[in-house]
């Protein structure tokens, strides 16, 4: 009988703070920050395994994601983050294998997805905010530990004759480097395909100068000079980093009221109907527009609507992913004054040279990409009182379908941020994806700006415009029909249809995660009674079905 971790009654939570970290320690000194990885063996997210050798589970990654976000918002003086291990001769052994072997299938997939989104947050900080990362690899760097290093800009490996970088999942566990390792090695690091083939089938990995020659790391240093080389290279990275000036903005804890069937934040409400396998996710617009000066916006801090609402939306999406697996259809609604949303968007647009406004824009974009990558059906319902405008119209564009009631009081609007400020995982705007790359229709929609239901229908911005007589029944039937279909088929269908056009490395990562890793995690070669994940650490060897399919 296959053993899995007990499903606890406590839902997974994503809110944390440096004062509550178990596994990371953030230290700042001028323009250099050090993020120490010191995973506590006795503090797993769930009981049943221990986190040895800086191996990590979801709880470790929740803290990492929080730490990176706080550096971006709370420490604009920092130009370089050095990711280091506080343990001797080990950087990280990667994702905890016993946790993976014991976890239900859906948890494994969502864990891999969240982990990769966290690494993408590091790469986004480097690319978009000029915040550089250096991985100081002081020892064993394996699997997900090396994937964390791959997300950094500069990798320095200690050259002591034994320390190596490795992606041993194929040869050791019968699975794949599940958070983008294969793609990052060849697409980001530019490792030759044949070298990558050898590397990914070597349990012991690659060490020393060979790791530099194959582009697996950027530099090696003997243990006696390792710290000096890390300091020197971090200072060099700081010299080339983009300046960010001004005081930081503290990210206050989100306030949420919970009940059996709902989560209520200030601007976001999640209401769950488990009998119908649906949920309604409502985002409210601001009571008044956000300030349009940098000082005033910074004074508003994490309570600014454009930041707080999207932090709340992010938390609600993660809650759905990990705690409500059977809620397959999510109804997206908005409420408020569209003009206030547009005014807040214009404020950000006008302040984009200010680091805080830019970080808000980048955070909004990451949350919207989280929505794109969430394996649920999203239907946008555009009704009287809605404010599907500007940044919130992205919710309608991200949805698999959008239904609008043909009511003269309803207005939808596009604003300056809809053109290119919220790129999807494959770098298209949602308007470009919606219109399958037809630039003339994109430009026409942006030029017109404001739409009645009839105009939105004519412009092709909504799936269906329904009159007062038909709206309720048509929407009900569509929801019931969707909820009756195979969740597996829908996940594959939605992941294929949401991202038309050319792939990017990020899109490749998630496409392969949705397809290959999903499939491999179901196969007995990995998770069967004698599969590689199940027998890891035991004296018996894995037993494989040798048929190639």
PEMO-V820573 format. One record per residue. SS is DSSP state (H for helix, E for strand, C for the rest). PHI is phi as a letter, one per 40 degrees, with the letter a starting at -180 (NA if undefined). NEAR is the number of other ideal C-beta (glycine too) atoms within 12 Angstrom. Layout:
SS;PHI;NEAR  SS;PHI;NEAR
This chain:
C;NA;5  C;c;19  C;c;16  C;b;23  C;c;26  C;c;14  C;c;19  C;c;16  C;c;9  C;c;13  C;c;25  C;c;30  C;b;25  C;b;37  C;c;28  C;a;30  C;a;23  H;d;28  H;c;13  H;b;17  C;c;26  C;b;27  C;b;38  E;b;42  E;b;24  E;b;33  E;b;22  E;b;25  E;a;19  C;g;15  C;c;29  E;b;35  E;b;39  E;b;33  E;b;40  E;c;29  E;c;44  C;a;30  C;c;41  C;c;25  C;d;22  C;c;13  C;b;24  C;c;28  C;c;36  C;b;29  C;c;19  C;h;21  C;a;29  C;b;23  C;c;35  H;c;24  H;f;30  H;f;41  C;c;39  E;b;47  C;b;43  H;c;40  H;c;36  H;c;40  H;c;47  H;c;34  H;c;37  H;c;45  H;d;40  H;c;38  H;c;40  H;c;43  H;c;43  H;c;36  H;c;42  H;c;40  H;c;36  H;c;31  C;b;37  C;c;32  C;c;24  C;c;40  C;b;37  E;b;42  E;b;47  E;c;43  E;c;46  E;b;39  E;c;38  C;c;24  C;b;26  C;c;16  C;f;23  E;a;28  E;c;46  E;a;45  C;c;40  C;g;47  E;c;47  C;c;44  H;c;39  H;c;31  H;c;38  H;c;46  H;c;35  H;c;30  C;c;36  C;c;24  H;d;28  H;c;25  H;c;30  H;d;38  H;c;38  H;c;40  H;c;40  H;c;45  H;c;40  H;c;40  H;d;43  H;c;45  H;c;42  H;c;37  H;c;42  H;c;40  H;c;40  H;c;42  H;c;34  H;c;32  H;c;42  H;c;31  H;c;26  H;b;25  H;b;36  C;g;30  C;c;44  E;c;36  E;b;45  E;b;40  E;c;43  E;c;45  E;c;50  C;c;39  C;i;34  E;d;35  E;b;48  E;b;41  C;f;45  H;c;50  H;c;50  H;c;44  H;c;47  H;c;51  H;c;47  H;c;46  C;c;44  C;c;41  C;c;33  E;b;34  E;b;41  E;b;43  E;b;45  E;c;38  C;b;29  C;b;22  C;g;15  C;b;18  C;c;36  E;a;37  E;b;49  E;a;41  C;b;46  C;c;36  H;c;40  H;c;28  H;c;25  H;c;31  H;b;38  C;g;33  C;b;43  C;b;39  C;c;44  C;c;41  C;b;46  C;g;43  H;d;49  H;c;36  H;c;36  H;c;37  H;c;38  H;c;28  H;c;24  H;c;32  C;c;35  C;g;17  C;c;31  C;d;16  H;d;16  H;c;12  H;c;22  H;c;28  H;c;18  H;c;23  H;d;38  C;c;35  C;b;21  C;b;26  C;c;22  C;c;20  C;g;39  E;b;36  E;b;30  H;f;25  H;c;17  H;c;23  H;c;35  H;c;22  H;d;18  C;c;32  C;g;25  C;c;43  C;b;42  C;c;30  E;a;31  E;b;34  E;a;30  C;c;20  C;d;24  C;c;11  C;b;18  H;d;28  H;c;20  H;c;17  H;c;30  H;c;35  H;c;23  H;c;23  H;c;34  H;c;38  H;c;23  H;c;22  H;c;33  H;c;31  H;c;17  H;c;19  C;c;30  C;c;24  C;c;18  C;b;33  C;b;18  C;h;24  C;c;18  C;c;25  C;b;34  C;c;19  C;c;32  C;c;21  C;d;22  C;c;33  C;b;19  C;a;25  E;c;14  E;b;23  E;a;12  C;c;12  C;b;19  E;a;23  E;b;35  E;b;23  C;b;30  C;c;27  C;b;38  E;b;41  E;b;30  E;b;37  E;b;26  E;b;32  E;b;23  C;c;19  C;c;12  C;c;22  C;f;25  E;b;35  E;a;40  E;b;32  E;b;45  E;b;35  E;b;47  E;c;28  C;c;39  C;c;37  C;c;20  C;a;19  C;c;29  C;c;40  C;c;29  C;b;23  C;b;17  H;c;27  H;c;17  H;c;19  H;c;34  H;c;30  H;c;17  H;c;28  H;g;27  H;c;32  H;c;27  C;d;39  H;d;42  H;c;49  H;c;42  H;c;37  H;c;42  H;c;41  H;c;40  H;c;38  H;c;43  H;c;39  H;c;39  H;c;43  H;c;42  H;c;37  H;d;34  H;c;38  H;d;33  H;c;36  H;b;30  C;b;34  C;c;27  C;c;19  C;c;36  C;c;36  E;b;40  E;b;44  E;c;41  E;c;44  E;b;37  E;b;44  E;a;30  C;h;30  C;c;26  H;d;34  H;c;21  H;c;31  H;c;44  H;c;35  H;c;31  H;c;45  H;c;42  H;c;27  H;c;37  H;c;42  H;c;28  H;c;24  C;b;30  C;c;24  C;c;17  C;c;27  H;c;35  H;c;42  H;c;40  H;c;34  H;c;45  H;c;45  H;d;42  H;c;38  H;c;42  H;d;39  H;c;38  H;c;40  H;c;39  H;c;40  H;c;39  H;d;39  H;c;41  H;d;39  C;c;38  C;c;43  C;c;37  C;a;38  E;c;37  E;b;41  E;b;39  E;c;43  E;b;40  E;b;47  C;b;31  C;d;21  C;g;21  C;c;38  C;b;40  C;c;48  E;a;42  H;f;47  H;d;49  H;c;51  H;c;47  H;d;45  H;c;44  H;c;43  H;c;43  H;c;44  C;c;42  C;c;37  E;a;32  E;b;40  E;b;40  E;b;42  E;c;35  C;c;26  C;b;21  C;c;14  C;c;17  C;c;34  C;b;31  E;b;44  E;a;41  C;b;41  C;b;35  H;c;26  H;c;39  H;c;42  C;c;26  C;a;20  C;c;33  C;b;41  C;c;33  C;c;35  C;c;41  C;b;28  C;g;23  C;c;32  C;c;34  H;c;42  H;c;37  H;c;30  H;c;33  H;c;37  C;c;24  C;f;18  C;g;19  C;c;19  H;c;17  H;c;16  H;c;21  H;c;28  H;c;19  H;c;20  H;c;34  H;c;28  H;c;17  H;c;21  C;g;26  E;b;25  E;b;32  C;c;24  H;d;33  H;c;21  H;c;25  H;c;37  H;c;24  H;c;17  H;c;31  C;g;24  C;c;39  C;b;35  C;c;25  E;a;26  E;b;29  E;b;30  C;c;19  C;d;18  C;c;10  C;c;17  H;d;25  H;c;17  H;c;15  H;c;25  H;c;30  H;d;21  H;c;18  H;c;30  H;c;31  H;c;20  H;c;18  H;c;32  H;c;28  C;c;18  C;c;21  C;c;14  H;d;24  H;c;20  H;c;16  H;c;27  H;d;31  H;c;19  H;c;18  H;c;32  H;c;31  H;c;18  H;c;20  C;c;37  C;b;33  C;c;20  C;g;23  C;c;18  C;c;21  C;b;25  H;d;31  H;c;37  H;c;33  H;c;27  H;d;42  H;c;42  H;c;28  H;c;30  H;c;40  H;c;35  H;c;21  H;c;27  H;c;38  H;d;31  H;c;22  H;c;33  C;c;37  C;c;24  C;c;27  H;c;23  H;c;28  H;c;38  H;b;34  C;c;22  C;d;19  C;b;21  C;c;30  H;c;36  H;c;40  H;c;33  H;c;26  C;d;35  C;g;22  C;b;16  C;c;7  C;c;13  C;c;14  C;c;29  C;b;17  C;b;17  C;c;16  C;c;9  C;c;8  C;c;7  C;b;8
